[in-house]
Amino acid sequence: MVVALISSILALIIAFIISRKFTGSILHMNRITKKDEGSLDFSEKCEIDSRDEFGQLAGSIDDLFGISRFDPKRARREERSAQKEIEHKKVVEEMRKQFITNVSHELKTPLYAYSGIR
């Protein structure tokens, strides 16, 4: 009975420590994003040094705030680059449609009309 009580208490302590580790990271990221949301103060970083999903998410939050708020020149360059890419894709799509139209027309036209055979 005593061993069961001690092991239960030990299991609860270990579960509490592990849950605080996970929820601590989440609460830290939530606090930073909520604070930055209204005040436009993006000086605090998500300093979570882990290689798991929490670390990746913290890095993504830092990247998002860093690009969109701290470096407006970089954001404008990336926006212009994206606009150029969109324009290029529109031109390529128009060329593809024109090519399909031309090929379709040529396939519908009988070959003997061009060969002079009647």
C-alpha positions in Angstrom: 0.0 0.0 0.0 2.8 2.4 0.9 4.7 1.5 -2.4 1.5 2.2 -4.4 1.1 5.6 -2.7 4.7 6.6 -3.2 4.7 5.5 -6.9 1.4 7.4 -7.5 2.8 10.6 -5.9 6.0 10.2 -8.0 4.0 9.6 -11.2 1.9 12.8 -10.5 5.1 14.8 -9.9 6.6 13.5 -13.1 3.4 14.2 -15.1 3.2 17.7 -13.6 6.8 18.5 -14.7 6.4 17.1 -18.2 3.1 19.0 -18.7 4.6 22.3 -17.5 7.4 21.8 -20.0 5.0 21.5 -22.9 2.4 24.0 -21.7 5.2 26.5 -20.7 6.3 26.7 -24.3 2.8 27.1 -25.6 1.9 29.8 -23.0 5.2 31.7 -23.8 4.4 31.8 -27.5 0.8 32.7 -26.8 1.8 35.6 -24.5 4.2 37.0 -27.1 1.8 36.8 -30.0 -1.1 38.3 -27.9 1.2 41.1 -26.6 2.5 41.9 -30.1 -1.0 41.9 -31.6 -2.2 45.2 -30.1 0.9 47.1 -29.2 2.9 46.6 -32.4 6.0 46.0 -30.2 7.8 43.1 -31.8 11.0 43.3 -29.8 10.5 40.1 -27.7 11.6 36.9 -29.4 10.3 33.4 -28.9 13.4 32.0 -27.4 12.6 28.3 -27.3 15.7 26.3 -28.1 14.3 22.9 -29.1 14.3 20.9 -32.2 10.7 19.7 -31.9 7.5 21.3 -33.2 7.5 23.9 -30.5 11.0 25.2 -31.6 9.9 25.2 -35.2 6.8 27.2 -34.3 8.7 29.7 -32.3 11.1 30.1 -35.2 8.2 30.7 -37.5 6.7 33.3 -35.2 10.1 35.1 -35.0 10.4 35.0 -38.8 6.9 36.3 -39.3 7.3 39.2 -37.0 10.8 39.9 -38.2 9.9 40.1 -41.9 6.6 41.9 -41.7 7.4 44.4 -38.9 11.1 44.9 -38.5 12.3 45.1 -42.1 9.9 46.9 -44.3 12.4 47.1 -47.2 12.7 43.4 -47.2 9.0 42.9 -47.1 8.5 45.3 -50.1 11.2 43.5 -52.0 9.5 40.1 -51.4 6.1 41.6 -52.3 7.5 43.0 -55.6 9.1 39.6 -56.3 5.8 37.8 -55.6 4.0 40.3 -57.9 6.6 39.6 -60.7 6.1 35.9 -60.2 2.3 36.2 -60.5 2.6 38.3 -63.6 5.0 35.8 -65.1 2.6 33.0 -64.3 -0.2 34.9 -66.0 1.8 35.4 -69.1 2.8 31.7 -69.2 -0.8 30.7 -68.7 -1.9 33.0 -71.6 0.8 31.5 -73.8 -0.4 28.0 -72.9 -4.0 28.8 -73.7 -2.9 30.3 -77.1 -0.8 27.3 -77.9 -3.7 24.9 -77.1 -6.0 27.0 -79.2 -3.6 26.9 -82.2 -3.0 23.2 -81.9 -6.7 22.5 -81.6 -7.3 24.6 -84.8 -4.6 22.9 -86.7 -5.9 19.4 -85.7 -9.4 20.4 -86.9 -8.2 21.7 -90.3 -7.8 18.9 -92.8 -4.3 18.3 -94.0 -5.2 18.2 -97.7 -6.3 21.8 -97.5 -2.6 22.8 -97.2 -1.2 20.2 -99.6 -3.2 21.4 -102.6 -4.8 18.0 -103.2 -8.5 18.2 -104.0 
